[in-house]
Amino acid sequence: MAWESTIVVALLAGLGLVSILASRHRLSLLVGSQLLSLAAVRALAAAGQRELAMLSLVFAVIILLIALRLGQDAEAAEQPPEPPP
């Protein structure tokens, strides 16, 4: 793996870990997990494992969609019901 790719993977993984560990909101967790997924994709692609990199990217998109849906459900559950007229 070239030095540039190693630096990019290290930066993505570091930013992802910091986002997850310092998170106070669901969006921070989502961003952190996506950064870690992108780091894995970059590492696999740089190592010549393009098929695994594409599979990791598809998996990251599926996780993103599930997390967004769960976030919407949790937000809807936190809102108090509207009072009757």
Backbone hydrogen bonds, N-H to C=O, Kabsch-Sander energy under -0.5 kcal/mol:
donor,donor_aa,acceptor,acceptor_aa,energy
6,T,2,A,-2.2
7,I,3,W,-2.5
8,V,4,E,-2.3
9,V,5,S,-2.6
10,A,6,T,-2.5
11,L,7,I,-2.6
12,L,8,V,-2.7
13,A,9,V,-2.6
14,G,10,A,-2.6
15,L,11,L,-2.8
16,G,12,L,-2.3
17,L,13,A,-2.5
18,V,14,G,-2.5
19,S,15,L,-2.4
20,I,16,G,-2.2
21,L,17,L,-2.9
22,A,18,V,-2.3
23,S,20,I,-1.1
29,L,25,H,-1.4
30,L,26,R,-2.3
31,V,27,L,-2.8
32,G,28,S,-2.6
33,S,29,L,-2.4
34,Q,30,L,-2.1
35,L,31,V,-2.3
36,L,32,G,-2.1
37,S,33,S,-2.1
38,L,34,Q,-2.5
39,A,35,L,-2.0
40,A,36,L,-2.0
41,V,37,S,-2.3
42,R,38,L,-2.6
43,A,39,A,-2.4
44,L,40,A,-2.5
45,A,41,V,-2.6
46,A,42,R,-2.5
47,A,43,A,-1.5
48,G,45,A,-1.2
49,Q,44,L,-2.6
50,R,48,G,-1.0
53,A,49,Q,-2.1
54,M,50,R,-2.4
55,L,51,E,-2.2
56,S,52,L,-2.5
57,L,53,A,-2.1
58,V,54,M,-2.4
59,F,55,L,-2.4
60,A,56,S,-2.3
61,V,57,L,-2.0
62,I,58,V,-2.2
63,I,59,F,-2.4
64,L,60,A,-2.2
65,L,61,V,-2.3
66,I,62,I,-2.3
67,A,63,I,-2.7
68,L,64,L,-2.4
69,R,65,L,-2.0
70,L,66,I,-2.6
71,G,67,A,-2.3
72,Q,68,L,-2.0
73,D,69,R,-2.2
74,A,70,L,-2.4
75,E,71,G,-2.2
76,A,72,Q,-2.2
77,A,73,D,-1.8
78,E,74,A,-1.4
79,Q,75,E,-1.0
